[in-house]
Amino acid sequence: MTIQASPRIPSGSPDERVGLAARALVRFRAVRDRLDTALSVEIDGPMRRVGLASVALAGVLLAGCAPEQIPLPAPFRPAPEVKNKAPEFTEEVFAQKPMRAYRIPTPEPGKPPVQTVIGEIGSHVVRPNETLLDIARYYDLGMNEIADANPGVDLWTPKVGTKLVIPTAWVLPCCNYDGIIVNVPELRLYYFQRAPGEPGITIVRTYPLGLGRDDRRTPKGNFTVIGKTVNPTWNIPPRIRQDHIRELGDSRYSIPGGAPDNPLGKYRFELSLEPYRIHGTNIPWGIGMLISNGCSRLYPEDVEHLFPMVTIGTKGAFIYQPVKVGVRDGQVYVEAHADLYRLGGSMSPNAAATLKSAGMTIQDARVASVLKDAQGMPTRVGTVEEPTSAAQL
């Protein structure tokens, strides 16, 4: 699902949404055998309180969140019941949400990857006054991800008691596993670091993004982090300023750092790929949407978490991979996303080679079904027949 920046006030009577819980439960059962192994995961620790204003979209955006993740059991076994443990949702809760880091064997050039699938699919039971936007933020998902995983569930007024799929599992984009990688079609950033003192281990952290709307697209290309700024001033580009004058009657040339209507948020990374930046946001509910003028927006608590870890000189890239193929424990997974900018959704040679290692091609019925649905979750399609023939990096 591609979600453009056009928030709406909830509409429709409760009767119009009867049956959402049943449909969501059917959906959950249909995907509960997607992942059979939970990954080794570290908790980076709770965030400190973020002193950021959370300005929403003209009074129509809500606030909130939710609880724990569970690893999915082996295929064909019933999923355990979920018991929600999160406190009442506030900005303080978001600031303290768990920040996960995944450990994988460092991929070696010329050798087949050992593990390129991280995370686990979980579930969550909707409680009173929760929205899907609240739940997505707590689990560090974008609006697109929570909506794609739970088709038919109302974003604003999900039925209390509905069991949701929490799609916190990802195939890693191919094939650079160092620095910052932004995969545009899935609206997600991956940050790869070598584990200190463990040369064979790479730490992976991943965060959802808001990216450039269709007429101001986030580009493809390599970059280097050339600067970092706290409370950046936004010097409004002429084209955007003309939009503000025409649409809002706002003729300002700049917005000072720390102002509640500064769209850069509290932290910004400057990139060598001008004029693009990675920064926070004053509209958290725009994460998972095509909403920016081309830059990459992070949740306030996510950019605060990432900011001290990324050093000036860190390499990165904006890539465009709507289809990813990965391996974990000898199993092959496919993850497909919508072709947001209509650039073509063809599979990379490395992805095709990984499929071939399982005796499969893009025409295989299981693979074709994943590509058609494009629901953004890793789906197991086969087993590596000969590990030495898996995709070479």
Residue, then its C-alpha position, 0 to 999 in steps of 0.5 A: m500500500t502506498i500512503q500519500a500525505s493526505p490524513r483524514i478524520p475518521s468517518g463511518s459508523p461502527d456498524e460499517r466496521v463490523g467484522l474487522a476483528a474476524r478478518a484481522l484474525v484470518r489474516f494473522r493465521a494466514v501469515r503466522d507461519r512466515l517466520d519460524t525462527a526468532l533472531s538474536v536481538e539486543i535491546d539498546g535500552p530505553m530512550r531518554r525523554v525527548g524534549l521535542a514538540s509533537v505537532a500533528l497535522a492540523g488537529v486530525l492526528l492522534a497520539g499513542c502506542a502499544p506493547e511487546q513482540i513475540p517470536l513466531p513459533a514453528p510452522f503449523r503450530p498455534a501462535p501463543e496468546v498475546k498479553n499487552k503490557a504497555p502503559e497508557f500511551t504518551e510522548e514519554v512512552f514513545a521516548q522510552k520505547p525499546m530500541r532493538a539491535y540485531r546481530i548477524p554474521t558479517p557477510e563476506p564478499g565472494k561467499p554466500p550470505v549466512q543470514t540476511v533476515i532479521g526480526e520476528i513477526g509479532s502480534h498485538v491486541v487493540r485496546p480502547n482509544e488506540t489507533l494503528l498509528d499509535i501502535a506502529r510508532y511504538y513498534d517502530l513501524g511506519m504507517n505503510e507497514i502496519a496498514d499493509a500487514n493488516p488490510g481492512v483494519d481502520l487506521w483511526t478506529p480499529k475495533v477493540g480486541t482485534k489481533l493485529v499482525i506486527p511486521t517487525a521482520w525484514v529481509l536485508p537489502c542487498c548487497n552492501y552491509d556497511g553504513i547507512i542504507v535507505n531502501v526507498p520502496e519500503l520507506r526504511l533505513y538500515y544502519f550497519q556497524r561492525a560489532p566492537g571486538e567481534p570482527g565476524i559480527t555485524i550489528v543491524r539497526t533499522y528505522p522507518l522513514g517518511l520520504g519524498r512525495d511523488d513530485r519531489r522524489t527521494p533519489k537513488g545514489n551514494f553519499t557520505v555523512i558530512g555534518k551533524t546538527v542539533n536544532p537545525t534552522w530550516n532555510i526554506p528553499p524558494r520553491i517550497r516558500q512559494d508553496h507556503i505563500r500560496e497555500l498557507g499565506d506564510s512568507r517566512y524565509s526560515i524557521p529557527g531550530g527548536a520551533p514547533d513547526n520546524p519540519l527538521g526536528k531536533y537532529r539532522f545529518e547533512l549528506s554529500l548528496e545535495p540537497y538531501r538530508i536525513h533528519g527528525t520530524n515535527i509530524p511523527w504520523g508522517i512516518g511511512m508516508l510519501i510526505s517530504n520534499g525529498c529528504s528522509r524523516l525519522y521519528p523523533e526518538d529514532v533520530e535521537h537514538l541514531f544521532p550519536m552512533v553515526t559519525i561524520g564520514t559514514k558512507g551510505a546509499f539510497i537504493y531502490q529494491p522493491v523485491k528482496v530475497g534473503v536466507r536464514d537457517g537454510q530457509v529462503y524468504v522473499e519480501a515485496h513492496a509496492d513500486l512507489y515511484r513506478l521505476g520497475g520492480s525487477m529482482s536483482p541478480n543476487a536475489a534471483a541467484t538466492l532463489k535459484s539456490a532453492g530451486m526456484t525462479i520468479q515464475d514459481a507460484r509461491v514467489a509470484s504470490v508474494l510479488k503480487d501481494a506486495q505486503g512487505m513481510p518476509t515470506r518463506v518460499g523454500t529451502v536452500e538446496e546447496p548452500t554453496s550456490a546461494a547468491q554471491l556478494 
